[in-house]
Amino acid sequence: MFESILKNVQQKTPLVHCITNYVTVNDVANVLLACGGSPIMADDEKDAVEITAICNALVINIGTLNQRTIATMLKTGKKANELSHPVVLDPVGAGASSLRTDTTFKLLEEVKFAVIRGNISEIKTVSKGSGTTKGVDADVSDAVTEKNLDETISFAKELSAKTNAVIAISGAIDIVTDASKAYIIRNGHPMMAKITGTGCMLTAVIAAYCAANPENHLDATAAAVSAFGLAGEIAYDKLVKTDGGNASYRTYLIDAVSKIDAEAIKGGAKIEIR
């Protein structure tokens, strides 16, 4: 289903400008290289707008906010919009503090996003203006399950219509949707939650896929989510064979992303459309 989308990423090598958090910046850069993209990180206002202008996509990740980078996010977002580059928002920890929540809404007010990706608690905050989180993790009470799946899809479609962005909700069951069509993706492994930064990495991969497939952000996002989840499964299989732990899994995950090809995604994607 997504073979051509994956090939476009590997052939075009999209340059992705990431204003991301300093906890995960190295992993974000490496996973972009692994998936076929190219990373550049710039968060000083005097540098970042020019950098955005030469890139193919922009990631705005609010994981380690400060007043300097907030101003940069707003200016680069507007510049990317001016150039019709896809902008992907990762509202890390939205709902956990006033600064994160207020910044999220300031960004949504002033920047047009192609994709908004977060866990269910973050996405509920984006939708409702407030939510519950466990730090930067989803609240257990918010978990997407088979029982509340239809309700969550309906809520996500409404948010997509409201923001005019593709909504990607990460969790045990992933949802990627626009206002009318939803992908339910069951790739991935629980071990992915045991290392920091998998969400940040996925956001950057989504940006690369959208940059390489500018006419179809919905399918590009779904392909990125499925490919990254599949890489998580492959990495876990290797972890079991080598009797490794968390640090090994992080390495195996990035390795697996680098080896995902059209054949792998064709045979391994676990996708349903509603």
Beta strands, then each sheet from edge to edge (+ up, - down):
strand 1: 15-19
strand 2: 38-41
strand 3: 57-61
strand 4: 87-90
strand 5: 115-119
strand 6: 133-134
strand 7: 137-138
strand 8: 166-170
strand 9: 174-177
strand 10: 182-185
strand 11: 271-273
sheet 1: 2+ 1+ 3+ 4+ 5+ 8+ 9- 10+ 11-
sheet 2: 6+ 7-
end
